Amino acid sequence: PYGDVLEAAGKPDKIINQGFCGRFHDRAQLSFSENGRTGISIFKSESRALPYVVEMVERHPEGSQAFIPMSLDPYLVIVAEDANGTPVNIRAFMAGPGQGINYHRNTWHGVLAPLAAPGLFAGVDWIGSTPNLEEYTLDPQYVVKG
């Protein structure tokens, strides 16, 4: 309900490139407001360790946000439900090797939390001039124990 897991699992939708490549087609529900455009960015985040303290979550009202790891290292995916503008029922998941994540538009989520260096991700999200970030400081904080 928070987004989409991006991975090459199961049978490809189509075999392409003279039979040498499987295409796993249309794996994310991208959604963007009309006030901007879709962009691809590169993110480099410092690695974190378990137990990991989640101090803040954020969401993006103008568009979905996808992160595709550029290494096979693990990272945390932290999400929460919304209750009238307040994040509730925080959950944490461990992304498997080669899995990306697409957070649906306006979904509360944690910051990038790679568990190993280099913490390098490609990101696909909304680029525009209007505000697209809402942050919420957690009190009490949420701890991911591992």
C-alpha positions as CSV (number, residue, x, y, z in Angstrom):
1,P,0.0,0.0,0.0
2,Y,3.0,2.3,0.4
3,G,4.6,1.8,-3.0
4,D,6.1,-0.7,-5.3
5,V,9.0,-3.1,-5.0
6,L,11.2,-2.9,-8.1
7,E,12.9,-6.2,-8.9
8,A,13.5,-8.7,-11.7
9,A,11.6,-11.6,-10.1
10,G,9.6,-14.3,-11.8
11,K,9.3,-14.6,-15.6
12,P,10.0,-11.5,-17.7
13,D,7.1,-9.9,-19.5
14,K,9.0,-10.0,-22.8
15,I,12.4,-11.3,-24.1
16,I,14.2,-8.6,-26.1
17,N,17.7,-7.8,-27.6
18,Q,17.9,-10.9,-29.8
19,G,16.9,-13.2,-26.8
20,F,19.6,-12.0,-24.5
21,C,17.5,-9.7,-22.2
22,G,14.3,-10.1,-20.2
23,R,12.2,-7.0,-19.8
24,F,10.2,-6.7,-16.6
25,H,7.8,-4.1,-17.8
26,D,6.0,-1.2,-16.0
27,R,6.9,-2.1,-12.4
28,A,6.1,1.2,-10.7
29,Q,3.0,3.4,-10.4
30,L,4.7,6.8,-11.1
31,S,2.5,9.8,-10.3
32,F,3.4,13.4,-10.7
33,S,1.6,16.8,-10.6
34,E,1.4,18.9,-13.7
35,N,3.6,21.7,-12.0
36,G,6.9,20.0,-12.9
37,R,8.5,17.1,-14.8
38,T,10.0,13.7,-14.2
39,G,13.7,13.7,-13.4
40,I,16.5,11.2,-12.7
41,S,19.0,12.1,-9.9
42,I,21.9,10.3,-8.2
43,F,21.9,10.0,-4.4
44,K,25.0,9.1,-2.3
45,S,24.1,8.5,1.3
46,E,26.3,7.6,4.3
47,S,25.8,4.1,5.5
48,R,23.8,3.4,8.7
49,A,24.0,0.6,11.3
50,L,21.5,-1.4,13.2
51,P,20.0,-0.7,15.6
52,Y,18.9,2.3,13.6
53,V,17.0,5.2,15.1
54,V,14.4,6.8,12.9
55,E,14.1,10.4,14.0
56,M,12.1,11.8,11.0
57,V,10.0,10.7,8.1
58,E,9.0,12.7,5.0
59,R,6.6,12.7,2.1
60,H,6.3,14.3,-1.3
61,P,2.9,15.8,-2.3
62,E,3.9,16.5,-5.9
63,G,5.0,13.1,-6.9
64,S,6.1,9.5,-6.3
65,Q,9.7,8.9,-5.6
66,A,11.7,5.8,-6.7
67,F,15.1,4.7,-5.5
68,I,17.1,2.1,-7.4
69,P,20.3,0.9,-5.7
70,M,23.5,1.1,-7.8
71,S,25.0,-1.8,-5.7
72,L,23.7,-5.1,-4.3
73,D,24.1,-3.9,-0.7
74,P,21.2,-4.0,1.8
75,Y,19.2,-1.0,2.8
76,L,16.2,-0.2,5.1
77,V,12.8,0.8,3.7
78,I,10.8,2.7,6.3
79,V,7.2,3.6,5.7
80,A,4.2,4.9,7.7
81,E,0.4,5.3,7.2
82,D,-1.1,8.7,7.4
83,A,-3.7,9.8,10.0
84,N,-4.8,13.4,9.2
85,G,-1.3,14.6,8.4
86,T,0.5,12.5,11.1
87,P,2.5,9.4,10.3
88,V,1.3,6.4,12.2
89,N,2.0,2.6,12.3
90,I,5.6,2.9,11.2
91,R,7.0,-0.2,9.6
92,A,10.6,-1.1,8.5
93,F,11.6,-3.6,5.8
94,M,15.0,-4.8,4.6
95,A,15.4,-4.4,0.8
96,G,16.9,-7.5,-0.8
97,P,19.8,-7.5,-3.2
98,G,18.9,-5.8,-6.4
99,Q,15.5,-4.5,-5.2
100,G,14.5,-0.9,-5.7
101,I,11.5,0.9,-4.1
102,N,9.0,3.4,-5.4
103,Y,7.2,5.4,-2.8
104,H,3.7,6.4,-3.9
105,R,2.9,10.1,-4.0
106,N,2.3,11.6,-0.5
107,T,3.5,8.4,1.4
108,W,5.4,8.9,4.6
109,H,8.8,7.3,4.4
110,G,12.2,7.3,6.0
111,V,15.4,8.8,4.6
112,L,17.8,6.7,2.5
113,A,19.3,4.2,5.0
114,P,21.9,2.0,3.3
115,L,23.5,-0.6,5.6
116,A,26.8,-0.6,3.6
117,A,28.9,1.8,1.6
118,P,28.8,3.1,-1.1
119,G,25.1,4.1,-0.5
120,L,24.6,5.0,-4.2
121,F,21.1,5.1,-5.7
122,A,19.5,6.4,-8.8
123,G,16.3,8.2,-8.1
124,V,13.3,9.0,-10.2
125,D,11.1,11.7,-8.9
126,W,9.3,15.0,-9.5
127,I,11.3,18.1,-10.4
128,G,9.7,21.5,-10.1
129,S,9.7,24.9,-8.5
130,T,6.8,24.4,-5.9
131,P,7.4,22.8,-2.5
132,N,7.5,19.0,-2.6
133,L,8.8,18.0,0.8
134,E,7.0,17.7,4.1
135,E,9.0,16.4,7.1
136,Y,7.7,15.1,10.4
137,T,9.9,14.7,13.5
138,L,9.0,11.6,15.4
139,D,8.3,11.8,19.2
140,P,9.0,9.1,20.4
141,Q,11.6,8.0,17.9
142,Y,11.2,4.6,16.2
143,V,14.0,2.1,16.5
144,V,14.8,-0.6,13.9
145,K,16.5,-3.4,15.8
146,G,17.4,-5.7,13.0
